[in-house]
Amino acid sequence: MTIRAILCSAMLSLAMPNLLAWTDSLTVEEKKSAVFLETVSIPTTGEFFAAIAKESSPAWSDIPKTILPPPSASREQLALQLGFFIADGYLGTEAQDPQGVKNTAHDLFYLAKKLNLSQSIQARGQSISDFAKDGAWNSLQEELEATRNDIRLGMQEQKDTHLLVFLTAGIWIRGMDIASHLDAANLKPAVTALLVQPAIIAHLITRLSGMPEHTLSLSLTQKILQGLNTALHLTQPYVNAPMPETAVQEFASTMTSLTTIVETPAKP
């Protein structure tokens, strides 16, 4: 079985066990906005980066870390940014960078507090720091995944269901930004194939397009949708064909544009 097939298989097994019970408590509007997000086959960033590492020798430590953006009044943008720092946590484990992981965790907890989620993950901070200090990278991967799950549960408990979509989009965008630029700098056909994820992109577009009108009409939402539509059109033709270098470069540029949108303070 190829790495891509293994990754696709992992995608199909990631729905949370308690999802169906949770969805029963939601209103129709909440279900429309994000309820089925977790049934989607989106692999963790750790799995995605591991698949890339099996096919190449990425210079993980050379990848610039996300810098904490200026404060945003937009909860949707904060959720996107929180997703970036979750992805950067996995980047730090791949680079085996203890201080980088600690810095990322500090910024992650800062953004979680802005979204009233710090109580959900407060017990994780010391564990992340200890695992990073001790170089316990496998344990750190598990702790990062537990932190991500705690954040999702916290959003669910607060009925911030629409923020789950933005959180997941942020994680995905940051992971693909890293992967596409690694590949663009040193093309590897097997890594290029991992960039082709039109089903996931289409799903994110569907969920964002199904947001309540006041969220859908936000400039931030529209810009993210525009970038995702561009990414979809760039990758869709290559599900069963090699993605050419020009398309990889354009895809990487699109991810850079999306990253800039996430990191630039949204206008009221």
VENJOLIN-V372048 format. One record per pair of residues at least 4 apart in sequence whose ideal C-beta (glycine too) atoms are under 8 Angstrom apart, sorted by the first residue. I is the first residue (numbers start at 1). J is the second residue. Records with the same first field share a line. If there is no record, write none. Layout:
# VENJOLIN-V372048
I = J, J
This chain:
# VENJOLIN-V372048
1 = 5, 6, 9
2 = 6, 190
3 = 7, 51, 54, 55, 190, 194
4 = 8, 51, 190, 193, 194
5 = 9
6 = 10, 51
7 = 11, 43, 47, 48, 51, 194
8 = 12, 41
9 = 13
10 = 14, 43, 47
11 = 40, 41, 42, 43, 200
12 = 41
14 = 38, 41, 42, 43, 44
15 = 19, 38, 39
16 = 22, 38, 149, 152
18 = 22
19 = 23, 38, 39
20 = 24
21 = 25
22 = 26, 156
23 = 31, 35, 36
26 = 30, 31, 35, 159, 161
27 = 31
28 = 32
29 = 33, 212
30 = 34, 35, 159, 161
31 = 35, 36, 161
32 = 210, 212
33 = 161, 162, 165, 207, 210, 211, 212, 215
34 = 161, 162, 163, 164, 165, 207
35 = 161
36 = 40, 207
37 = 164, 165, 168, 207
38 = 152, 164
40 = 200, 203
41 = 199, 200
42 = 168, 172, 200, 203
43 = 47, 48, 51
44 = 48, 90, 145, 148
45 = 49, 86, 87, 90, 91, 171, 174, 175
46 = 50, 90, 93, 141, 144, 145
47 = 51
48 = 52, 175, 179, 194
49 = 53, 60, 90, 91, 94, 175, 178, 179
50 = 54
51 = 55, 194
52 = 56, 58, 179, 182, 191, 194
53 = 57, 58, 94
55 = 188, 190, 191, 194
56 = 182, 186, 188, 190, 191
58 = 94, 182
59 = 63, 182
60 = 91, 94, 95
61 = 95, 96, 97
63 = 91, 95, 178, 181, 182
65 = 88, 91, 92, 100, 103, 104
66 = 81, 84, 85, 88, 104, 107, 174, 263
67 = 263
68 = 107, 110, 111
69 = 81, 262, 263, 264, 265
70 = 265
71 = 114, 265
72 = 77, 78, 81, 265, 266
73 = 266, 268
74 = 78, 218, 220, 266
75 = 79, 115, 160, 163
76 = 80, 162, 163, 166, 215, 218, 220, 221, 266
77 = 81, 166, 220, 262, 265, 266
78 = 82, 111, 114, 115
79 = 83, 115, 155, 160, 163, 164, 166, 167, 170
80 = 84, 166, 167, 169, 170, 173, 220, 224, 262
81 = 85, 111, 170, 262, 263
82 = 86, 108, 111, 112, 115, 151, 167, 170
83 = 87, 166, 167, 168, 169, 170, 171, 172, 173, 174
84 = 88, 170, 171, 173, 174, 259, 262, 263
85 = 89, 104, 107, 108, 111
86 = 90, 108, 144, 147, 148, 151, 167, 170, 171
87 = 91, 170, 171, 174, 175, 178
88 = 92, 104, 174
89 = 93, 101, 104, 105, 108, 128, 144, 147
90 = 94, 141, 144, 175
91 = 95, 100, 104, 178
92 = 97, 100, 101, 104, 132
93 = 101, 137, 140, 141, 144
95 = 100
96 = 135, 137
97 = 101
98 = 102, 132, 133, 135
99 = 103, 132
100 = 104
101 = 105, 128, 132, 140
102 = 106, 128, 129, 132, 133
103 = 107
104 = 108
105 = 109, 125, 128, 129, 132
106 = 110
107 = 111
108 = 112, 147
109 = 113, 118, 121, 122, 125
110 = 114
111 = 115
112 = 117, 118, 120, 121, 151, 154
113 = 117, 118
115 = 155, 160, 163
116 = 154, 158
117 = 121, 151, 154, 155, 158
118 = 122
119 = 154
120 = 150, 151, 153, 154, 157
121 = 125, 147, 150, 151, 154
123 = 127
124 = 128, 143, 146, 147, 150
125 = 129
126 = 130
127 = 131, 143
128 = 132, 140, 143, 144, 147
129 = 133
130 = 134, 136
131 = 136, 137, 139, 140, 143
132 = 140
136 = 140
137 = 141
138 = 142
139 = 143
140 = 144
141 = 145
142 = 146
143 = 147
144 = 148
145 = 149
146 = 150
147 = 151
148 = 152, 171
149 = 153
150 = 154
151 = 155, 167
152 = 156, 164, 167
153 = 157
154 = 158
155 = 160, 161, 163, 164, 167
156 = 160, 161, 164
160 = 164
162 = 166, 211, 212, 215
163 = 167
164 = 168
165 = 169, 204, 207, 208, 211
166 = 170
167 = 171
168 = 172, 204
169 = 173, 204, 208, 224, 228
170 = 174, 262
171 = 175
172 = 176, 200, 204
173 = 177, 255, 258, 259, 262
174 = 178, 259
175 = 179
176 = 180, 195, 197, 231, 255
177 = 181, 252, 255, 256, 258, 259
178 = 182
179 = 183, 191, 194, 195
180 = 184, 195, 248, 251, 252, 255
181 = 185, 252, 255, 256
182 = 186, 191
183 = 187, 188, 191, 192, 195, 248, 252
184 = 245, 248, 249, 252
187 = 191, 192, 245, 248
188 = 192
189 = 193, 242
190 = 194
191 = 195
192 = 196, 242, 243, 248
193 = 242, 243
195 = 235, 243, 248, 251
196 = 235, 238, 239, 243
197 = 201, 235
198 = 202, 232, 235, 236, 239
199 = 203
200 = 204
201 = 205, 228, 231, 232, 235
202 = 206, 232
203 = 207
204 = 208, 228
205 = 209, 225, 228, 229, 232
206 = 210
207 = 211
208 = 216, 221, 224, 225, 228
209 = 216, 225
211 = 215, 216, 221
212 = 216
213 = 217
214 = 218
215 = 221
216 = 221, 222
217 = 221, 222
218 = 222, 266
219 = 223, 266, 267
220 = 224, 261, 266
221 = 225
222 = 226
223 = 227, 261
224 = 228, 258, 261, 262
225 = 229
226 = 230
227 = 231, 254, 257, 258, 261
228 = 232, 258
229 = 233
230 = 234, 254
231 = 235, 251, 254, 255, 258
232 = 236
234 = 247, 250, 251, 254
235 = 239, 243, 247, 251
237 = 241
238 = 242, 243, 247
243 = 247, 248, 251
244 = 248
245 = 249
246 = 250
247 = 251
248 = 252
249 = 253
250 = 254
251 = 255
252 = 256
253 = 257
254 = 258
255 = 259
256 = 260
257 = 261
258 = 262
259 = 263
260 = 264
